[in-house]
Amino acid sequence: MIEAVIFDVDGTLVDSVDLYARAWREALAHFGVEVPYDLVRSQIGKGGDQLIPALVPADRLEEVQGPLEAFRGRLFRDAYLRQVVAFPCVRRLLARLRDDGKRIALASSAQEDELGHYARAAAIEGLFDAATSADDADRTKPHPDVLDAALRKLGGPAPERCRVVGDTPYDAIAAVRAGIVPVGVLCGGFPARALRRAGCAILHRDPAELLAAYEREGDAALAAPAAGDEATGAA
């Protein structure tokens, strides 16, 4: 039986990936680092500690990392945060899981103030038992630190009795490293093949499809298929 479900937030519960990519690209350009939009977008899901080294030349990294991350944070809050909206059925999904006795955690690479805004935007305040952000981790995804923190805040359930729901390969890699089965959603825009390569044996298009599958199948909607079986959910 699955006891707890840990949700990524950006691109999983709220539609923010493109907004983050635009903010990061604008911030990088402000510091003289021109990066194609698609390359920036491919890194969304990481926190700044992992994203910046992937995009900034090594000889400038020490100079710009701190100021760049601070500038991006201010830019996103001022110009983009209010544009973030929840995907359909997020509140219903979390409420249904809680009604079935599952504990819920949010585990994001976003900053704590951004995470609070997303919970309000999705109308899920009071529907989760724990929340972790970049402030709770020494390293953000794809490292498992934020998921390890979520497990601690949930009281230490066995990882094999938990699931991580996320939209990026970095969510899936972090989950595998934490010993948790990852469940992928495609609403963040990452290709199904990338999520499968990162460890997702089961995919759903978005929270609405996950909710519909859960209402039909119960825990099977969150369970990896047996060897030789096709994964359910989106192809």
Secondary structure, 3 states (H helix, E strand, C coil): CCCEEEECCECCCEECHHHHHHHHHHHHHHCCCCCCHHHHHHHCCCCHHHHHHHHCCHHHHHHHHHHHHHHHHHHHHHHHHHHCEECCCHHHHHHHHHHCCCEEEEECCCCHHHHHHHHHHCCCCCCCCEEECHHHCCCCCCCCHHHHHHHHHCCCCCHHHEEEEECCHHHHHHHHHCCCEEEEECCCCCCHHHHHHHCCCEEECCHHHHHHHHHHHHHHHHCCCCCCCCCCECC
